[in-house]
Amino acid sequence: MSEAQTLAIIAGGVGGSVGAFVGVAVGGSALTATLTTLVVALLVGGAVVASAVIAGDVAFLADADGE
């Protein structure tokens, strides 16, 4: 598995987990919980990718093969 795929799995997993937790904690209607989960998951997943970019761990993004 390439580094790009690994980062995508980590970002999705962390974002989804935190998003689900916040969505359930906020509660309300099913639609509210779903939208909250989606927004938080996208923000957290983006933050995971951004932190990898800032740390310099994503030099592989310059190469189309992810190597």
DSSP file (Angstrom, degrees, kcal/mol; ACC not computed):
  #  RESIDUE AA STRUCTURE BP1 BP2  ACC     N-H-->O    O-->H-N    N-H-->O    O-->H-N    TCO  KAPPA ALPHA  PHI   PSI    X-CA   Y-CA   Z-CA
    1    1 A M              0   0    0      0, 0.0     2,-0.0     0, 0.0     0, 0.0   0.000 360.0 360.0 360.0 136.6    0.0    0.0    0.0
    2    2 A S     >  -     0   0    0      1,-0.1     4,-2.1    63,-0.0     5,-0.1  -0.279 360.0-110.5 -77.2 165.8    1.4    3.4   -0.9
    3    3 A E  H  > S+     0   0    0     63,-0.8     4,-2.5     1,-0.2     5,-0.2   0.849 118.0  57.0 -64.3 -33.3    1.8    6.2    1.6
    4    4 A A  H  > S+     0   0    0     62,-0.4     4,-2.1     2,-0.2    -1,-0.2   0.915 108.2  46.1 -65.0 -42.3   -1.0    8.2   -0.1
    5    5 A Q  H  > S+     0   0    0      2,-0.2     4,-2.3     1,-0.2    -2,-0.2   0.897 111.8  51.9 -67.0 -39.5   -3.5    5.3    0.5
    6    6 A T  H  X S+     0   0    0     -4,-2.1     4,-2.4     1,-0.2    -2,-0.2   0.928 110.5  47.8 -61.9 -45.1   -2.3    4.9    4.1
    7    7 A L  H  X S+     0   0    0     -4,-2.5     4,-2.8     1,-0.2     5,-0.2   0.895 110.7  51.8 -63.5 -39.8   -2.8    8.6    4.8
    8    8 A A  H  X S+     0   0    0     -4,-2.1     4,-2.3     2,-0.2    -1,-0.2   0.896 110.6  47.9 -63.9 -39.8   -6.3    8.5    3.2
    9    9 A I  H  X S+     0   0    0     -4,-2.3     4,-2.5     2,-0.2    -2,-0.2   0.917 113.8  46.8 -66.5 -43.3   -7.3    5.5    5.4
   10   10 A I  H  X S+     0   0    0     -4,-2.4     4,-2.8     2,-0.2     5,-0.3   0.938 113.7  47.6 -64.1 -46.5   -6.0    7.2    8.5
   11   11 A A  H  X S+     0   0    0     -4,-2.8     4,-2.4     1,-0.2     5,-0.2   0.906 114.6  46.8 -62.7 -41.8   -7.7   10.5    7.7
   12   12 A G  H  X S+     0   0    0     -4,-2.3     4,-2.5    -5,-0.2     5,-0.2   0.905 113.9  47.6 -66.5 -41.3  -11.0    8.8    6.9
   13   13 A G  H  X S+     0   0    0     -4,-2.5     4,-2.2     2,-0.2    -2,-0.2   0.938 116.5  41.4 -66.1 -47.8  -10.8    6.7   10.1
   14   14 A V  H  X S+     0   0    0     -4,-2.8     4,-2.5    -5,-0.2     5,-0.3   0.938 117.6  47.7 -66.3 -46.3  -10.0    9.5   12.4
   15   15 A G  H  X S+     0   0    0     -4,-2.4     4,-2.6    -5,-0.3    -2,-0.2   0.921 113.8  47.1 -61.1 -44.9  -12.4   11.9   10.8
   16   16 A G  H  X S+     0   0    0     -4,-2.5     4,-2.5    -5,-0.2    -1,-0.2   0.895 112.7  48.9 -64.3 -40.9  -15.3    9.3   10.7
   17   17 A S  H  X S+     0   0    0     -4,-2.2     4,-2.1    -5,-0.2    -2,-0.2   0.948 115.9  41.4 -65.1 -49.4  -14.7    8.3   14.4
   18   18 A V  H  X S+     0   0    0     -4,-2.5     4,-2.5     1,-0.2     5,-0.2   0.909 115.1  52.6 -65.7 -40.6  -14.6   11.9   15.7
   19   19 A G  H  X S+     0   0    0     -4,-2.6     4,-2.7    -5,-0.3    -2,-0.2   0.911 109.6  48.1 -61.3 -43.0  -17.5   12.9   13.4
   20   20 A A  H  X S+     0   0    0     -4,-2.5     4,-2.3     2,-0.2     5,-0.2   0.909 111.4  50.4 -64.5 -41.7  -19.7   10.0   14.6
   21   21 A F  H  X S+     0   0    0     -4,-2.1     4,-2.3     1,-0.2    -2,-0.2   0.936 114.6  42.8 -61.6 -46.9  -18.9   10.8   18.3
   22   22 A V  H  X S+     0   0    0     -4,-2.5     4,-2.7     2,-0.2     5,-0.3   0.897 111.9  54.8 -68.1 -39.9  -19.8   14.5   17.9
   23   23 A G  H  X S+     0   0    0     -4,-2.7     4,-1.9    -5,-0.2    -1,-0.2   0.906 112.5  42.4 -60.1 -42.4  -22.9   13.7   15.8
   24   24 A V  H  < S+     0   0    0     -4,-2.3    -1,-0.2     2,-0.2    -2,-0.2   0.886 113.3  52.9 -71.1 -39.0  -24.3   11.4   18.5
   25   25 A A  H  < S+     0   0    0     -4,-2.3    -2,-0.2    -5,-0.2    -1,-0.2   0.889 110.7  46.9 -64.6 -38.4  -23.3   13.9   21.2
   26   26 A V  H  < S+     0   0    0     -4,-2.7    -1,-0.2     1,-0.2    -2,-0.2   0.915  90.1 168.8 -69.2 -42.2  -25.1   16.7   19.5
   27   27 A G     <  +     0   0    0     -4,-1.9     2,-0.2    -5,-0.3    -1,-0.2  -0.346  16.4 125.5  69.9-143.9  -28.2   14.6   18.9
   28   28 A G  S    S-     0   0    0      4,-0.1    -1,-0.1    -4,-0.1    -2,-0.0  -0.605  73.3  -4.4  85.4-149.1  -31.4   16.1   17.7
   29   29 A S  S  > S-     0   0    0     -2,-0.2     4,-2.3     1,-0.1     5,-0.2  -0.251  74.5-107.8 -73.6 166.4  -33.1   14.8   14.6
   30   30 A A  H  > S+     0   0    0      1,-0.2     4,-2.3     2,-0.2     5,-0.2   0.885 120.8  52.4 -62.3 -38.5  -31.5   12.1   12.5
   31   31 A L  H  > S+     0   0    0      2,-0.2     4,-2.7     1,-0.2     5,-0.2   0.911 108.7  49.2 -65.5 -42.3  -30.8   14.7    9.8
   32   32 A T  H  > S+     0   0    0      1,-0.2     4,-2.5     2,-0.2     5,-0.2   0.930 112.8  46.9 -62.3 -46.1  -29.0   17.0   12.2
   33   33 A A  H  X S+     0   0    0     -4,-2.3     4,-2.3     2,-0.2    -1,-0.2   0.892 113.4  49.4 -63.4 -39.8  -26.9   14.2   13.6
   34   34 A T  H  X S+     0   0    0     -4,-2.3     4,-2.4     2,-0.2    -2,-0.2   0.933 113.1  44.9 -66.1 -46.7  -26.0   13.1   10.1
   35   35 A L  H  X S+     0   0    0     -4,-2.7     4,-2.6     2,-0.2     5,-0.2   0.891 113.4  50.8 -65.7 -39.4  -25.1   16.5    8.8
   36   36 A T  H  X S+     0   0    0     -4,-2.5     4,-2.5    -5,-0.2     5,-0.3   0.923 110.7  49.6 -62.3 -44.0  -23.0   17.2   12.0
   37   37 A T  H  X S+     0   0    0     -4,-2.3     4,-2.5    -5,-0.2    -2,-0.2   0.924 112.1  48.3 -60.0 -45.7  -21.2   13.9   11.6
   38   38 A L  H  X S+     0   0    0     -4,-2.4     4,-2.3     2,-0.2    -2,-0.2   0.933 113.5  45.4 -62.0 -48.6  -20.4   14.7    7.9
   39   39 A V  H  X S+     0   0    0     -4,-2.6     4,-2.3     1,-0.2    -2,-0.2   0.931 115.9  45.3 -63.9 -46.7  -19.1   18.2    8.6
   40   40 A V  H  X S+     0   0    0     -4,-2.5     4,-2.9    -5,-0.2     5,-0.3   0.905 111.9  52.7 -65.6 -40.5  -17.0   17.2   11.5
   41   41 A A  H  X S+     0   0    0     -4,-2.5     4,-2.5    -5,-0.3     5,-0.2   0.910 111.0  47.1 -61.3 -42.2  -15.6   14.2    9.7
   42   42 A L  H  X S+     0   0    0     -4,-2.3     4,-2.3    -5,-0.2    -1,-0.2   0.912 114.0  47.4 -65.6 -42.4  -14.6   16.3    6.7
   43   43 A L  H  X S+     0   0    0     -4,-2.3     4,-2.0     2,-0.2    -2,-0.2   0.932 116.0  43.0 -65.2 -45.6  -13.0   19.0    9.0
   44   44 A V  H  X S+     0   0    0     -4,-2.9     4,-2.1     2,-0.2    -2,-0.2   0.915 114.1  50.6 -69.1 -42.5  -11.1   16.4   11.1
   45   45 A G  H  X S+     0   0    0     -4,-2.5     4,-1.9    -5,-0.3    -1,-0.2   0.910 111.6  49.0 -60.1 -41.7  -10.0   14.4    8.1
   46   46 A G  H  X S+     0   0    0     -4,-2.3     4,-2.7    -5,-0.2    -1,-0.2   0.870 108.8  53.1 -63.6 -37.3   -8.8   17.6    6.4
   47   47 A A  H  X S+     0   0    0     -4,-2.0     4,-2.5     2,-0.2    -2,-0.2   0.869 106.4  52.9 -67.0 -36.1   -6.9   18.5    9.5
   48   48 A V  H  X S+     0   0    0     -4,-2.1     4,-1.6     2,-0.2    -2,-0.2   0.933 112.8  44.0 -63.9 -45.3   -5.1   15.1    9.5
   49   49 A V  H  X S+     0   0    0     -4,-1.9     4,-2.1     1,-0.2    -2,-0.2   0.920 113.3  51.5 -65.0 -43.4   -4.0   15.6    5.9
   50   50 A A  H  X S+     0   0    0     -4,-2.7     4,-2.7     1,-0.2    -2,-0.2   0.892 107.6  52.3 -61.8 -39.9   -3.0   19.2    6.6
   51   51 A S  H  X S+     0   0    0     -4,-2.5     4,-2.1     1,-0.2    -1,-0.2   0.866 109.0  50.4 -65.9 -34.3   -0.9   18.2    9.6
   52   52 A A  H  X>S+     0   0    0     -4,-1.6     5,-2.3     2,-0.2     4,-0.6   0.878 111.0  49.2 -68.3 -37.3    0.9   15.6    7.5
   53   53 A V  H ><5S+     0   0    0     -4,-2.1     3,-0.9     2,-0.2     5,-0.2   0.934 112.1  47.7 -65.4 -45.7    1.6   18.3    4.8
   54   54 A I  H 3<5S+     0   0    0     -4,-2.7    -2,-0.2     1,-0.3    -1,-0.2   0.883 110.5  52.1 -63.3 -38.6    2.9   20.7    7.5
   55   55 A A  H 3<5S-     0   0    0     -4,-2.1    -1,-0.3    -5,-0.2    -2,-0.2   0.613 113.6-120.0 -73.8 -11.1    5.1   18.0    9.0
   56   56 A G  T <<5S+     0   0    0     -3,-0.9     3,-0.5    -4,-0.6    -3,-0.2   0.697  75.3 128.0  81.8  19.2    6.5   17.3    5.5
   57   57 A D      < +     0   0    0     -5,-2.3     3,-0.2     1,-0.2    -4,-0.2   0.350  59.2  66.6 -88.8   6.4    5.4   13.7    5.5
   58   58 A V    >   +     0   0    0     -6,-0.5     3,-1.7    -5,-0.2    -1,-0.2  -0.153  47.8 127.4-124.5  40.8    3.6   13.9    2.1
   59   59 A A  G >   +     0   0    0     -3,-0.5     3,-1.6     1,-0.3     4,-0.3   0.749  67.1  74.9 -63.4 -22.0    6.4   14.5   -0.4
   60   60 A F  G >  S+     0   0    0      1,-0.3     3,-1.4    -3,-0.2     6,-0.4   0.677  75.3  77.8 -65.0 -17.2    4.9   11.5   -2.2
   61   61 A L  G <  S+     0   0    0     -3,-1.7    -1,-0.3     1,-0.3    -2,-0.2   0.739  84.6  62.7 -66.5 -20.1    2.0   13.8   -3.4
   62   62 A A  G <  S+     0   0    0     -3,-1.6     2,-0.5    -4,-0.2    -1,-0.3   0.711  95.2  70.7 -74.8 -19.5    4.4   15.3   -6.0
   63   63 A D  S X  S-     0   0    0     -3,-1.4     3,-1.5    -4,-0.3    -1,-0.0  -0.864  75.5-145.6-103.7 128.1    4.7   11.8   -7.7
   64   64 A A  T 3  S+     0   0    0     -2,-0.5    -1,-0.1     1,-0.3    -4,-0.0   0.762  99.9  55.4 -63.5 -24.8    1.7   10.5   -9.5
   65   65 A D  T 3  S-     0   0    0     -3,-0.0    -1,-0.3    -5,-0.0    -4,-0.1   0.576 106.8-124.8 -84.8  -9.1    2.6    6.9   -8.5
   66   66 A G    <         0   0    0     -3,-1.5   -63,-0.8    -6,-0.4   -62,-0.4   0.706 360.0 360.0  73.9  18.7    2.6    7.8   -4.8
   67   67 A E              0   0    0     -7,-0.2    -6,-0.1   -65,-0.1    -7,-0.1   0.413 360.0 360.0 -99.5 360.0    6.1    6.4   -4.5
